[in-house]
Amino acid sequence: MIRRSVDTVTGSSAIVTGDQPVVGPRFRRSVTLLAALIVVLFVALVGGLLVSRSRLEHLANPEASLALVVGRTMDVRFVVEHQAAWERRVSEMLLDDRTTELAQAIAWYEEMARYAHDPGVDLQLAILEGEAGRRARLREKLDAWDVRPDPYPLMAAVMNAGYLGGSDDLSSEAIGRLPREGHSWFGEQLALRLAVRVGDPAPAAEILAARTARTQPLRRRVRALAALEVGVLAAAVVGAGSVLLRGQGLRLASAPIPPSWSGRVGAIVLIRGAGLQVGLLAALWVVAHVADSEVLNALTWPWSSLFFLPMLLLARHHLVRPAGLRLRDALGLSLDHGTRGRLVAIVAMLVGLGLAGDWLSGVVATRAGLTSHWTEWFDEDLVWGDGGDAALSIISAVVAAPFFEEIVFRGLLFATFRRRFGLLGSAVASALIFAVAHGYGWVGLVSVLWSGVLWAWSYERTRSLVPGMLAHAMVNLLASLSLLLLLRT
């Protein structure tokens, strides 16, 4: 194949044959170095903030949010324990065991107690420690509470009665003066322990009946989510079988991989585009200091994904046009005729593989004693916001993020690596950058890394970004649905 490359700066042209890269424009090295310096400084700044500052600082109401997360987790455990045997076995495959859940909750609450210095948080942490059977730790804590100001002595007396076998001579008026903030599970569980301690079955039965009625809507939601995940995995198996049995291969479009641009020019465009994106973020930071929070929120999401636009425009001008291609053809956004059925099967397969990898990494992390931080997946706007906030959050996660991120990290970054490296090396390198950019801990990083490798492999095999975009959107949609169904009040 013969192509003509036109230098957009000098007007000179070059003939390119075969898989040789198109001759791109000349770039001023000083501008590229400045962009690289901006990106390095930004990464260092953000990395320093992540290390030095608590993840709780970016939440408007971290105490209530954590109480909701932990309380609802315990409600889900209660629901699962009262399911039919076969249904419980399915649900437990998708959940951590109770011991692991309590250990995670205690670790999160210990962090919150250091951050908030709130009696309500301290009481909720003590209840979790009592539920986990950490009697020695709880006894030591209650002894320290006895010499602290109100309401700590009362909290110590109630906790001692409920979990350590202390005096049960407590009036309902005294118990009513306990901190009531947080999810209702904490108060219910403490009242249940006190009722069992007294030995009167009637109050305990009333508490359990009230909890059963309160969690009835949650019961239906847990069943729906479990059915959805099982359905997605079944669809993945059917999709994979359909692709293999038909023997049509995976190709859906004709994106050139390795791409038509050189690795050097691709790297320059990526660096300059990232520099422009950081500049836009810096401008947003300035706006944050002169505008109220509502204006800032309106500028932050879902419009923050639009900060990728400069990079897309640079790529279109410097990488795609010199090869005589359109952006949609260079990225495989225009599918070949008659491939829609194959696309559905491939997307189902990708989503199923993504969920399976996420589940496996979670199992390995649990056995290694690692856990993701709850703020990594908690979305305040989705959980606490009004209908408009929740809708915008879903649009950002399901539409904007998959579209722009797949173009940048697979269509540009992975493709540029492919000029120099093989499929596996390019997929891992681009996915690692993709994962680090999310700012998660080790557990979240591994999960995102797996997804990034999977979607890069899909791009190479199908020659189209569309399957990765749709799989990315489906995974984000499932995560958003989980938050909506399990946490939104």
Secondary structure as UniProt FT lines:
FT   STRAND          2..6
FT   TURN            8..10
FT   STRAND          13..17
FT   TURN            18..19
FT   HELIX           29..52
FT   HELIX           55..58
FT   HELIX           62..81
FT   HELIX           85..93
FT   HELIX           98..116
FT   HELIX           119..131
FT   TURN            132..133
FT   HELIX           135..145
FT   TURN            146..147
FT   TURN            150..151
FT   HELIX           152..163
FT   HELIX           172..176
FT   HELIX           184..198
FT   HELIX           201..214
FT   HELIX           216..246
FT   HELIX           263..288
FT   TURN            289..290
FT   HELIX           293..300
FT   TURN            301..302
FT   HELIX           303..308
FT   HELIX           309..315
FT   HELIX           316..320
FT   HELIX           321..323
FT   HELIX           327..330
FT   TURN            331..332
FT   TURN            337..338
FT   HELIX           340..367
FT   TURN            368..369
FT   HELIX           374..376
FT   HELIX           380..384
FT   HELIX           387..395
FT   HELIX           396..400
FT   HELIX           401..405
FT   HELIX           406..414
FT   HELIX           415..418
FT   TURN            419..420
FT   HELIX           423..437
FT   TURN            438..439
FT   HELIX           442..462
FT   HELIX           466..486
//
